[in-house]
């Protein structure tokens, strides 16, 4: 680490925010930069970093998924080249590395998946044999299972690329529809292109989907304290439960695992948490889908316990056999 102190010394120096180069990452990081300027009164500059996941053309399941969009940002943090970094939380490995701290998890955007289909079609309106593009085994498993249960004949097609590339598969007629994260489309101002929001009852999102993670060096205590002002405790509790489920299943972020924690209350106080989880074979023939509900967690350990409990129940129902070689 360098001896550069981000909130000490020369306060005219901008804080350096490490971000991936994609349009979506830049949009997300720009939103966080604005919030950090308000909290600290300091200028913030974006430092663009290319990750392995950005340059590899292989499908995420082939290159491992876990950490492929994160490692280069974390290395820049460790070397002191940036002061903090912004990640899509669903891309973060579940193990926190030494020397780095998850300083803030801001309020979550819409966690659902969204369909962008030709001719304004909803999922239920897609014709027999419709080709749906997604790079996610999790989406494939649940889309195929739902279609099978409801007599819809679809074909899921593995794709890679940024939002523009994926939507262009539909515009060009190569695919009938693609599935993307609703949060990403919202942050890019492209919600108007969505033809159907997929209910969590149809497709559970990836653990942490729709949430951002702001990470900094553990030794940057002043900066970590300032960034913590952006933390949303309800979002953090929910994603902690979801990620604990993923960790307990010993699965990476490219495994066919979906999870969503809902904090519920009477409008004044949150008093209950419901955690839903799913693991499935990509063809949709086998699915383990369970949920648990309990008192709202009051600590990180409480939230993580939800995830471990549900994972244990799912493993008892045969979830390990649906995660391929990543299951132990």
C-alpha positions as CSV (number, residue, x, y, z in Angstrom):
1,X,0.0,0.0,0.0
2,X,1.1,3.6,-0.5
3,X,1.1,6.1,2.3
4,X,-1.5,8.2,0.4
5,X,-4.4,9.0,2.9
6,X,-7.5,9.6,0.9
7,X,-9.3,11.8,3.5
8,X,-6.2,13.3,5.1
9,X,-3.5,15.5,3.8
10,X,-4.3,17.4,0.6
11,X,-8.0,17.7,0.5
12,X,-7.9,19.3,-2.9
13,X,-6.9,15.9,-4.4
14,X,-9.9,14.1,-5.8
15,X,-10.8,10.7,-4.4
16,X,-10.1,8.0,-7.0
17,X,-13.0,5.6,-7.6
18,X,-12.1,2.4,-9.4
19,X,-14.7,1.2,-11.9
20,X,-15.1,-1.2,-14.8
21,X,-15.2,0.5,-18.2
22,X,-18.7,-0.7,-19.4
23,X,-21.5,1.8,-19.8
24,X,-23.4,0.2,-17.0
25,X,-20.4,0.1,-14.6
26,X,-19.7,3.8,-15.5
27,X,-23.3,4.7,-14.9
28,X,-23.4,2.9,-11.5
29,X,-20.1,4.4,-10.4
30,X,-21.2,7.9,-11.5
31,X,-24.2,7.6,-9.2
32,X,-22.0,6.6,-6.3
33,X,-19.4,9.3,-7.1
34,X,-22.2,11.9,-6.8
35,X,-23.2,10.5,-3.4
36,X,-19.6,10.4,-2.2
37,X,-19.1,14.1,-3.2
38,X,-22.1,15.0,-1.1
39,X,-20.9,13.1,1.9
40,X,-17.3,14.1,1.8
41,X,-17.3,17.5,0.1
42,X,-14.5,16.2,-2.1
43,X,-14.1,15.8,-5.8
44,X,-14.3,12.2,-7.1
45,X,-12.7,11.0,-10.3
46,X,-13.4,7.7,-12.0
47,X,-10.5,5.5,-12.8
48,X,-11.4,3.0,-15.5
49,X,-10.0,-0.5,-15.1
50,X,-10.3,-3.4,-17.5
51,X,-11.1,-6.8,-15.8
52,X,-10.7,-10.3,-17.1
53,X,-14.4,-10.7,-17.4
54,X,-14.5,-7.7,-19.8
55,X,-11.9,-9.0,-22.3
56,X,-12.7,-12.7,-22.2
57,X,-15.2,-13.8,-24.9
58,X,-15.9,-17.1,-23.2
59,X,-19.2,-17.7,-21.4
60,X,-19.1,-16.9,-17.7
61,X,-19.8,-20.5,-16.7
62,X,-16.6,-21.5,-18.6
63,X,-14.3,-18.8,-17.1
64,X,-15.5,-19.5,-13.6
65,X,-17.8,-16.5,-13.1
66,X,-16.7,-15.8,-9.5
67,X,-14.6,-12.7,-9.3
68,X,-13.8,-12.3,-13.0
69,X,-15.2,-8.7,-12.9
70,X,-13.7,-8.0,-9.5
71,X,-10.1,-9.1,-9.2
72,X,-8.5,-6.2,-11.2
73,X,-10.4,-3.6,-9.2
74,X,-9.3,-5.2,-5.9
75,X,-5.7,-5.4,-7.1
76,X,-5.8,-1.7,-7.9
77,X,-7.2,-1.0,-4.4
78,X,-4.5,-3.1,-2.8
79,X,-1.8,-1.3,-4.7
80,X,-3.2,2.1,-3.7
81,X,-4.0,3.1,-7.3
82,X,-7.6,3.8,-6.4
83,X,-9.1,4.8,-3.0
84,X,-12.4,2.9,-3.3
85,X,-14.1,0.7,-5.9
86,X,-17.7,0.1,-6.9
87,X,-18.9,-3.4,-7.9
88,X,-22.2,-5.0,-8.8
89,X,-22.7,-7.0,-5.6
90,X,-23.8,-10.1,-7.5
91,X,-20.3,-10.2,-9.0
92,X,-18.5,-10.3,-5.7
93,X,-17.1,-13.6,-4.4
94,X,-18.7,-14.5,-1.0
95,X,-15.3,-14.5,0.8
96,X,-14.1,-11.0,1.7
97,X,-10.3,-10.7,1.1
98,X,-7.9,-9.5,3.8
99,X,-7.1,-5.8,3.8
100,X,-10.4,-4.8,2.1
101,X,-13.7,-3.8,3.7
102,X,-17.2,-3.7,2.3
103,X,-17.8,-0.1,3.4
104,X,-21.3,0.4,2.1
105,X,-24.2,-1.4,0.4
106,X,-26.5,1.4,-0.8
107,X,-30.2,1.0,-1.2
108,X,-31.0,-1.7,-3.7
109,X,-32.6,-1.1,-7.1
110,X,-35.3,-3.4,-8.4
111,X,-33.8,-6.9,-8.0
112,X,-36.0,-8.6,-10.6
113,X,-35.0,-9.9,-14.1
114,X,-36.6,-8.2,-17.1
115,X,-37.5,-9.4,-20.5
116,X,-36.8,-7.4,-23.7
117,X,-38.8,-9.2,-26.4
118,X,-39.7,-8.5,-30.1
119,X,-43.0,-6.9,-30.8
120,X,-43.6,-5.9,-27.2
121,X,-44.3,-9.5,-26.1
122,X,-44.5,-10.6,-22.5
123,X,-43.0,-13.9,-21.4
124,X,-46.4,-15.6,-21.5
125,X,-47.0,-14.3,-25.1
126,X,-43.8,-15.7,-26.6
127,X,-44.6,-18.1,-29.4
128,X,-43.7,-21.9,-29.4
129,X,-40.0,-22.4,-30.1
130,X,-39.1,-18.8,-29.0
131,X,-35.4,-18.3,-28.6
132,X,-34.5,-16.5,-25.4
133,X,-30.9,-15.3,-24.8
134,X,-29.1,-15.2,-21.5
135,X,-25.6,-15.8,-20.2
136,X,-26.9,-17.1,-16.9
137,X,-27.3,-20.8,-16.0
138,X,-29.6,-19.5,-13.1
139,X,-32.0,-17.9,-15.6
140,X,-31.8,-20.8,-18.0
141,X,-32.8,-23.3,-15.2
142,X,-35.8,-21.2,-14.0
143,X,-37.0,-20.1,-17.5
144,X,-36.9,-23.7,-18.7
145,X,-38.6,-25.0,-15.6
146,X,-41.4,-22.4,-15.8
147,X,-41.9,-23.0,-19.5
148,X,-42.1,-26.8,-18.9
149,X,-44.6,-26.3,-16.1
150,X,-46.8,-24.0,-18.2
151,X,-46.6,-25.7,-21.5
152,X,-44.5,-23.0,-23.2
153,X,-42.0,-24.4,-25.7
154,X,-38.9,-22.1,-25.5
155,X,-35.2,-22.5,-26.2
156,X,-32.7,-20.7,-24.0
157,X,-29.6,-19.6,-25.9
158,X,-26.3,-18.7,-24.2
159,X,-25.1,-15.2,-25.0
160,X,-22.4,-12.7,-23.8
161,X,-21.9,-9.0,-24.2
162,X,-23.0,-5.7,-22.9
163,X,-26.6,-4.4,-22.7
164,X,-26.5,-3.0,-26.3
165,X,-25.1,-6.2,-27.7
166,X,-27.7,-8.4,-26.0
167,X,-30.7,-6.2,-27.0
168,X,-29.4,-6.1,-30.6
169,X,-29.8,-9.8,-30.8
170,X,-33.5,-9.1,-30.5
171,X,-33.5,-6.0,-32.8
172,X,-31.7,-8.1,-35.5
173,X,-34.2,-10.9,-35.3
174,X,-31.6,-13.4,-34.2
175,X,-33.4,-14.0,-30.9
176,X,-37.0,-13.5,-29.9
177,X,-36.1,-12.1,-26.4
178,X,-33.3,-11.6,-24.0
179,X,-33.3,-11.5,-20.2
180,X,-31.4,-8.8,-18.3
181,X,-31.3,-7.4,-14.8
182,X,-34.0,-4.7,-14.3
183,X,-31.6,-2.7,-12.2
184,X,-29.0,-2.3,-14.9
185,X,-31.6,-1.2,-17.4
186,X,-32.9,1.3,-14.9
187,X,-29.5,2.8,-14.2
188,X,-28.9,3.2,-17.9
189,X,-32.3,4.9,-18.4
190,X,-33.6,2.1,-20.6
191,X,-36.5,0.7,-18.6
192,X,-38.7,1.8,-21.5
193,X,-37.3,-1.1,-23.5
194,X,-38.5,-3.7,-21.0
195,X,-41.5,-5.7,-22.4
196,X,-42.0,-7.8,-19.2
197,X,-40.7,-7.7,-15.6
198,X,-40.3,-11.3,-14.4
199,X,-41.8,-11.9,-11.0
200,X,-39.6,-13.5,-8.4
201,X,-42.3,-16.2,-8.3
202,X,-41.2,-17.0,-11.9
203,X,-37.4,-16.3,-11.8
204,X,-35.6,-15.7,-8.5
205,X,-32.7,-13.2,-9.1
206,X,-29.1,-13.8,-8.5
207,X,-28.0,-13.3,-4.8
208,X,-27.3,-9.6,-4.4
209,X,-28.8,-8.6,-7.8
210,X,-29.8,-4.9,-8.0
211,X,-27.4,-4.0,-5.2
212,X,-24.0,-2.2,-5.4
213,X,-20.9,-2.8,-3.2
214,X,-18.5,0.0,-2.2
215,X,-15.2,-1.4,-1.2
216,X,-12.1,0.3,0.2
217,X,-8.9,-0.5,2.1
218,X,-9.4,-1.6,5.7
219,X,-6.7,0.9,6.8
220,X,-8.5,3.8,5.2
221,X,-10.7,4.2,8.3
222,X,-11.8,7.8,7.7
223,X,-12.8,7.0,4.2
224,X,-14.6,3.8,5.3
225,X,-16.5,5.8,7.9
226,X,-17.6,8.4,5.3
227,X,-18.6,5.7,2.8
228,X,-20.6,4.0,5.6
229,X,-23.1,6.9,5.4
230,X,-24.2,5.5,2.1
231,X,-25.1,2.1,3.6
232,X,-28.7,0.9,3.7
233,X,-29.1,-1.5,6.6
234,X,-32.2,-3.2,5.1
235,X,-30.4,-3.9,1.8
236,X,-27.3,-5.1,3.6
237,X,-29.3,-7.5,5.8
238,X,-31.1,-8.9,2.7
239,X,-28.0,-9.4,0.6
240,X,-26.1,-10.8,3.6
241,X,-28.7,-13.6,3.9
242,X,-28.7,-14.2,0.1
243,X,-24.9,-14.4,-0.1
244,X,-24.7,-16.6,3.0
245,X,-27.0,-19.1,1.2
246,X,-24.7,-19.0,-1.9
247,X,-21.6,-19.5,0.3
248,X,-23.2,-22.4,2.2
249,X,-24.1,-24.1,-1.0
250,X,-20.4,-23.7,-1.9
251,X,-21.4,-22.2,-5.3
252,X,-19.9,-19.5,-7.4
253,X,-21.8,-16.6,-8.9
254,X,-22.0,-18.4,-12.2
255,X,-23.8,-21.4,-10.6
256,X,-27.6,-21.9,-11.2
257,X,-28.5,-20.4,-7.8
258,X,-31.2,-17.8,-7.3
259,X,-32.0,-16.1,-4.0
260,X,-34.1,-13.2,-2.7
261,X,-34.6,-11.9,0.8
262,X,-37.7,-9.7,1.5
263,X,-37.8,-7.6,4.7
264,X,-41.4,-7.2,5.7
265,X,-43.2,-5.0,8.2
266,X,-46.1,-2.8,9.0
267,X,-44.7,0.3,7.3
268,X,-43.2,1.6,10.5
269,X,-40.9,-1.2,11.5
270,X,-39.4,-4.2,9.8
271,X,-40.1,-7.3,11.8
272,X,-39.8,-10.3,9.4
273,X,-37.5,-11.6,6.8
274,X,-38.5,-14.1,4.1
275,X,-35.6,-15.8,2.2
276,X,-36.3,-17.8,-1.0
277,X,-33.7,-19.9,-2.7
278,X,-33.6,-22.0,-5.8
279,X,-31.1,-24.3,-7.5
280,X,-31.8,-26.0,-10.8
281,X,-30.4,-27.9,-13.8
282,X,-30.1,-25.6,-16.7
283,X,-32.6,-27.6,-18.8
284,X,-35.2,-27.0,-16.1
285,X,-36.0,-30.7,-15.5
286,X,-34.8,-30.6,-11.8
287,X,-35.4,-27.7,-9.4
288,X,-35.0,-27.4,-5.7
289,X,-36.9,-24.3,-4.5
290,X,-37.5,-23.6,-0.8
291,X,-38.1,-20.6,1.5
292,X,-37.9,-19.8,5.2
293,X,-39.4,-16.9,7.2
294,X,-38.3,-15.6,10.6
295,X,-37.8,-12.5,12.8
296,X,-35.9,-9.7,11.1
297,X,-32.2,-10.0,11.7
298,X,-30.6,-7.6,14.1
299,X,-27.0,-8.3,13.2
300,X,-24.8,-9.6,10.3
301,X,-24.6,-13.0,12.0
302,X,-28.4,-13.2,12.3
303,X,-28.8,-12.4,8.6
304,X,-26.1,-14.9,7.6
305,X,-27.8,-17.6,9.7
306,X,-30.9,-17.3,7.5
307,X,-28.8,-18.2,4.5
308,X,-27.0,-21.1,6.1
309,X,-30.3,-22.6,7.4
310,X,-32.0,-22.4,4.0
311,X,-28.9,-23.8,2.3
312,X,-28.9,-26.8,4.7
313,X,-32.5,-27.5,3.8
314,X,-31.8,-27.2,0.1
315,X,-28.8,-29.5,0.3
316,X,-31.0,-32.1,2.1
317,X,-33.4,-31.9,-0.8
318,X,-30.6,-32.7,-3.3
319,X,-29.4,-29.2,-4.3
320,X,-25.7,-30.2,-4.4
321,X,-26.3,-32.5,-7.4
322,X,-27.7,-29.7,-9.4
323,X,-24.6,-27.5,-9.2
324,X,-22.3,-29.6,-11.3
325,X,-18.6,-29.7,-10.5
326,X,-18.7,-26.8,-8.0
327,X,-20.7,-28.7,-5.4
328,X,-18.6,-30.6,-2.8
